[in-house]
């Protein structure tokens, strides 16, 4: 036997050396490629992390996450779902890219799958999940829209904040360890960003509610001051108003309608009467009300109010349509105040229909509340005015005091109810909705 193996096998030593060198070069080239990819992935993660910290809304945050997965991992389709608030008990805020959104999605955070993913806290192949659990989780099944190959949980302090799903690759190649490693770093960064975004939104909501409460407090103080002021000056204003009205009456008797100043005198009388009405409205509302409510038949009260205005409205070519349920219960209320609200809403509808029209009045019982609706075919209310229509002294009428709807709103609140306004769907009129608690006395 020869001391040189290649002599026995008749192998060329140069060829073996070349093969060994080529194999080593290929190994080094592959290692170099993987190192370059890892450096590129880390750079991408670094840049993405900087961007994620600048996002303060979930929509932009999730959109960029899905875009990164599509570009870096060549995923054909991506889907992500996270909590919509820190107190959410399910993953309800979702976005997708390259695939249709599932018809229903809302993974419960106390479900077996959620606990399993939180404990694993790393990206997993779906086949790995099935192999370990011995079944396919129902939450990941979707016949047409979503067929994930990779599931990556977003975990903060052992708590699941979201889930990222990737479908197959565009190239058709399987996901490798490098892909899962990149995805692991990515979802960790995204989980932190989601947590920060949710905390920011929660703080923003709290601040908004605090500001709203402060504004309501300021408004309440303004209204209290307004009431005190109106009570203090009412008698002082009424006295000179009475004198002015008397002298105007004397002037009217001594002046002929053919005089040039007759029209001027008429305008002065109208404006003085308007001032008197405003003062009376302020006084009526500020005067202490009786705290004793009485059993009130809302259906009868509505019918009685409509009968009162029916003749006048008919002369103005306004038709009244009634749909008042017969099973309305007796409620504890201040009937005179509610009658004032009904009249005010009817008069507003009348003023919005100078050429005539139609008013639909309905009342029905829904669970434990009375729902009353006044719907007209008038000119409607401009969108910019809808949010301010119940503010004191805010009016869209040329000669309105701006107190009628405000007083109506305060009366309804005094009864524990609420009043809302909207334009009709066809934008041809206005709809006022009153909701009152029943306190059924039957």
C-alpha positions in Angstrom: 0.0 0.0 0.0 1.3 3.4 -0.9 2.0 6.0 1.8 0.1 8.5 -0.2 -3.7 7.9 -0.2 -4.3 9.6 -3.6 -2.1 7.0 -5.2 -4.4 4.2 -4.1 -7.6 6.1 -4.9 -6.0 7.7 -7.9 -7.2 11.1 -6.7 -5.5 14.3 -7.8 -4.2 16.1 -4.7 -4.5 19.4 -6.5 -8.2 18.8 -7.2 -8.9 17.8 -3.6 -7.1 21.0 -2.4 -9.1 23.1 -4.8 -12.4 21.5 -3.7 -11.5 22.2 -0.1 -10.6 25.8 -0.8 -13.7 26.3 -2.8 -15.9 24.8 0.0 -14.2 27.1 2.5 -14.7 30.1 0.3 -18.3 29.3 -0.1 -18.7 29.0 3.6 -17.0 32.3 4.2 -19.1 33.9 1.4 -22.3 32.6 3.0 -21.1 33.8 6.4 -20.3 37.2 4.9 -23.7 37.4 3.3 -25.4 36.5 6.5 -23.3 39.1 8.5 -24.2 41.8 5.9 -27.8 40.9 6.1 -27.7 41.0 9.9 -26.0 44.4 9.8 -28.6 45.6 7.4 -31.4 44.2 9.5 -30.0 45.8 12.6 -29.6 49.1 10.8 -33.2 48.8 9.6 -34.3 48.0 13.2 -32.4 51.0 14.5 -33.9 53.4 11.9 -37.4 51.9 12.5 -37.0 52.3 16.2 -36.2 56.0 15.8 -39.3 56.3 13.6 -41.6 54.3 15.9 -40.8 56.6 18.8 -42.1 59.5 16.8 -45.5 57.9 16.1 -48.2 58.9 18.5 -51.2 57.2 16.8 -51.7 53.5 16.3 -52.7 53.7 12.7 -49.3 55.1 11.5 -47.4 52.9 13.8 -49.0 49.7 12.5 -48.8 50.8 8.9 -45.0 51.2 9.1 -44.6 47.9 10.9 -46.5 46.0 8.1 -44.5 47.9 5.4 -41.2 46.9 7.1 -42.3 43.2 7.2 -43.2 43.2 3.6 -39.9 44.8 2.5 -37.5 43.0 4.8 -39.0 39.6 5.0 -40.7 39.6 1.6 -44.0 38.5 3.2 -46.8 38.3 0.7 -49.4 39.4 3.3 -49.1 40.8 6.8 -51.7 41.4 9.5 -51.3 43.0 13.0 -53.8 43.4 15.8 -53.2 45.3 19.1 -55.2 46.7 22.0 -57.1 49.9 21.3 -56.5 51.1 24.9 -54.5 49.9 27.9 -57.8 48.7 29.4 -59.0 46.7 26.4 -59.5 43.0 27.1 -59.1 42.0 23.5 -57.0 42.8 20.4 -59.5 44.9 18.6 -57.4 47.4 16.6 -56.2 45.7 13.4 -54.5 46.5 10.1 -53.4 44.3 7.1 -51.3 44.6 4.0 -51.4 42.4 1.0 -54.3 40.3 2.3 -58.0 40.9 3.2 -58.9 41.7 6.7 -60.5 38.7 8.6 -64.3 39.1 8.8 -64.1 38.8 12.6 -61.0 39.3 14.8 -60.8 40.1 18.4 -58.4 37.8 20.2 -59.3 37.8 23.9 -56.3 38.4 26.2 -57.4 35.7 28.6 -57.7 33.1 25.9 -55.5 29.9 25.8 -53.8 31.1 22.6 -53.0 34.5 24.1 -51.5 33.0 27.2 -49.5 30.5 25.1 -48.0 33.2 22.9 -47.3 35.5 25.9 -45.4 32.6 27.6 -43.4 31.8 24.4 -42.6 35.5 23.8 -40.9 34.8 20.4 -41.9 34.5 16.7 -43.3 31.0 16.0 -44.0 29.0 12.8 -47.6 28.0 12.7 -46.6 24.4 12.0 -44.5 24.6 15.2 -47.5 25.8 17.2 -49.7 23.0 15.8 -47.0 20.4 16.5 -46.7 21.5 20.2 -50.4 22.1 20.9 -51.5 19.0 18.9 -54.2 21.1 17.2 -54.7 24.1 15.0 -55.8 27.1 17.1 -59.2 28.3 15.9 -58.2 32.0 16.2 -55.6 31.5 13.4 -58.0 29.7 11.0 -59.5 31.6 8.1 -60.5 29.8 4.9 -60.0 32.6 2.4 -58.5 35.7 3.9 -55.7 34.8 6.3 -53.4 31.8 6.1 -50.4 32.7 8.4 -47.1 30.9 8.4 -45.5 32.9 11.2 -47.1 34.2 14.4 -45.1 36.9 16.4 -46.5 38.1 19.8 -46.0 41.6 21.0 -45.3 41.2 24.7 -44.7 43.8 27.5 -44.0 42.6 31.1 -45.3 39.1 30.3 -48.6 40.6 29.0 -49.7 40.3 25.4 -50.3 43.7 23.7 -50.7 42.5 20.1 -50.0 39.8 17.5 -48.3 40.0 14.1 -49.1 37.4 11.4 -47.1 36.8 8.2 -48.3 34.8 5.3 -46.0 33.0 2.9 -43.0 34.7 1.1 -43.3 36.1 -2.3 -40.4 34.0 -3.4 -42.0 30.8 -2.1 -39.0 30.1 0.1 -39.5 29.1 3.8 -38.8 31.4 6.7 -35.3 30.8 8.2 -33.8 31.4 11.6 -32.4 34.8 10.5 -35.9 35.9 9.5 -37.3 34.9 12.9 -34.4 36.6 14.7 -35.1 39.8 12.8 -38.8 39.5 13.5 -38.1 39.0 17.2 -36.1 42.2 17.5 -38.8 44.0 15.4 -41.8 43.0 17.5 -40.0 43.9 20.7 -39.5 47.4 19.4 -43.1 47.6 18.2 -44.5 46.3 21.5 -42.7 49.1 23.3 -43.9 51.7 20.8 -47.5 50.3 21.0 -47.3 50.6 24.8 -46.1 54.2 24.6 -48.7 55.1 22.1 -51.5 53.6 24.2 -50.3 55.5 27.3 -50.0 58.7 25.4 -53.6 58.3 24.0 -54.9 57.4 27.5 -53.2 60.5 29.0 -54.5 62.6 26.1 -58.1 61.3 26.8 -57.8 62.0 30.5 -56.5 65.6 29.8 -59.4 66.1 27.4 -62.0 65.0 29.9 -60.3 67.1 32.6 -60.5 70.2 30.3 -64.1 69.4 29.5 -64.9 69.2 33.2 -63.2 72.5 33.8 -65.1 74.1 31.0 -68.4 72.8 32.4 -67.4 74.2 35.8 -66.6 77.6 34.3 -69.9 77.4 32.3 -71.8 76.6 35.5 -70.2 79.5 37.3 -71.1 81.8 34.4 -74.7 80.6 34.5 -74.9 81.1 38.2 -73.5 84.6 37.9 -75.9 85.3 35.1 -78.9 84.2 37.2 -77.7 86.4 40.2 -77.2 89.3 37.9 -80.6 88.9 36.2 -82.3 88.7 39.6 -80.5 91.8 40.8 -81.4 94.1 37.9 -84.8 92.7 36.9 -86.9 95.0 39.0 -84.7 98.0 38.0 -85.1 97.2 34.3 -88.9 96.4 34.6 -89.7 99.8 36.2 -88.4 102.0 33.4 -89.7 99.5 30.8 -93.2 99.9 32.2 -92.9 103.7 32.1 -91.6 103.6 28.5 -94.5 101.3 27.4 -97.0 103.6 29.0 -95.7 106.7 27.2 -95.5 104.7 24.0 -99.2 103.9 24.4 -100.0 107.5 25.0 -98.1 108.5 21.9 -99.9 105.8 19.9 -103.3 107.3 20.9 -102.3 110.8 20.0 -100.7 109.9 16.7 -102.5 108.9 13.5 -101.4 105.9 11.4 -100.9 108.2 8.5 -98.1 110.1 10.3 -94.6 109.6 9.1 -93.4 108.6 12.5 -96.0 105.9 13.1 -93.8 103.2 11.6 -90.9 104.3 13.8 -93.1 104.2 16.9 -94.2 100.7 16.0 -90.6 99.5 15.7 -89.8 101.0 19.1 -92.8 99.3 20.7 -91.7 95.9 19.2 -88.1 96.3 20.5 -89.3 97.3 24.0 -91.6 94.3 24.1 -88.6 92.2 23.1 -86.5 93.5 25.9 -89.4 92.7 28.3 -89.6 89.2 27.1 -85.9 88.6 27.6 -86.0 89.9 31.1 -89.0 87.7 31.8 -87.3 84.6 30.4 -84.3 85.2 32.6 -86.5 85.7 35.7 -88.7 82.7 35.0 -85.7 80.5 34.8 -83.8 81.8 37.8 -86.7 81.9 40.2 -86.5 79.0 42.6 -88.6 76.1 41.4 -90.7 73.9 43.5 -88.9 70.6 44.2 -92.2 68.7 44.4 -92.8 66.9 41.2 -96.3 65.5 40.4 -97.5 62.5 38.4 -97.7 63.7 34.8 -99.2 62.1 31.7 -96.7 63.1 29.1 -99.0 61.9 26.3 -101.8 64.1 27.5 -99.4 67.0 28.0 -98.2 66.7 24.4 -101.7 66.4 23.0 -102.9 69.5 25.0 -99.9 71.6 23.9 -100.5 70.6 20.2 -104.2 71.5 20.5 -103.2 74.9 21.9 -101.1 75.8 18.8 -103.1 73.8 16.1 -105.3 76.7 15.0 -102.5 79.2 14.8 -100.2 76.8 12.9 -103.1 76.0 10.5 -103.3 79.6 9.6 -99.6 79.6 8.8 -100.1 76.6 6.5 -98.3 74.2 8.9 -99.5 70.7 9.2 -99.0 68.8 12.5 -98.7 65.0 12.3 -98.9 63.1 15.7 -97.7 59.7 16.5 -98.0 59.5 20.3 -98.1 55.9 21.7 -101.0 55.0 23.9 -98.9 53.1 26.5 -96.9 56.0 27.8 -96.5 55.8 31.6 -97.2 58.5 34.2 -93.9 60.1 35.3 -92.8 62.4 38.1 -92.3 65.8 36.5 -92.9 69.5 36.5 -95.6 69.7 33.8 -95.5 73.5 33.3 -91.8 73.3 32.6 -92.2 70.5 30.1 -95.0 72.4 28.4 -92.7 75.3 28.1 -90.1 73.1 26.3 -92.7 71.6 23.9 -94.0 75.1 23.1 -90.5 76.5 22.5 -89.6 73.6 20.1 -92.9 74.0 18.2 -92.4 77.8 17.9 -88.9 77.2 16.6 -90.2 74.9 14.0 -92.9 77.4 13.0 -90.3 80.2 12.6 -88.2 77.9 10.3 -91.1 77.4 8.0 -92.4 80.9 7.0 -94.1 79.5 3.9 -95.7 76.6 5.7 -94.6 73.0 6.1 -95.1 69.9 8.3 -94.2 69.1 11.9 -94.1 65.5 13.0 -94.4 64.9 16.8 -93.9 61.4 18.1 -93.6 59.9 21.6 -92.8 56.3 22.5 -91.5 54.2 25.3 -88.1 52.5 24.9 -87.1 50.4 27.8 -87.1 52.7 30.8 -87.0 56.0 28.9 -89.5 58.2 27.1 -88.3 59.2 23.6 -90.0 62.4 22.2 -89.2 63.7 18.8 -90.1 67.0 17.0 -89.3 66.8 13.3 -90.0 69.7 10.9 -89.5 70.4 7.2 -88.0 73.8 7.8 -84.7 75.4 6.7 -82.6 73.3 9.1 -79.5 74.4 11.0 -76.1 75.0 9.6 -73.5 72.4 10.7 -71.3 75.1 12.4 -74.3 76.1 14.6 -75.4 72.6 15.7 -72.8 72.3 18.5 -73.6 75.7 19.9 -77.4 75.8 19.6 -78.0 75.2 23.3 -75.6 77.9 24.5 -77.2 80.9 26.3 -77.6 84.0 24.0 -76.5 82.1 20.9 -79.2 82.4 18.2 -79.5 82.0 14.5 -82.6 84.3 14.3 -82.4 87.9 13.4 -84.5 88.9 16.5 -84.0 85.9 18.8 -82.8 86.2 22.4 -80.8 83.0 22.3 -82.4 81.9 25.6 -85.2 79.6 24.5 -83.3 76.5 23.6 -80.8 77.0 26.5 -83.7 77.2 29.0 -85.3 74.1 27.3 -82.0 72.2 27.7 -81.7 73.2 31.4 -85.3 72.1 32.0 -84.7 68.7 30.4 -81.5 68.3 32.4 -83.5 69.2 35.6 -85.7 66.2 34.8 -82.7 63.9 34.4 -83.0 63.7 30.7 -81.1 65.0 27.6 -82.0 66.9 24.5 -80.2 66.5 21.1 -80.5 68.2 17.8 -79.6 67.1 14.3 -80.6 67.9 10.7 -82.8 65.4 9.0 -81.3 62.9 6.7 -82.6 64.6 3.6 -81.3 68.0 5.0 -84.8 69.4 4.7 -85.5 70.3 8.3 -84.5 69.8 11.9 -85.1 67.0 14.4 -85.0 67.6 18.2 -84.9 64.4 20.3 -85.9 64.5 24.0 -85.1 61.5 26.2 -86.6 61.4 29.7 -86.4 58.8 32.4 -89.8 57.3 33.2 -90.0 56.4 36.8 -93.1 54.5 35.8 -96.0 55.1 38.3 -98.4 52.6 36.9 
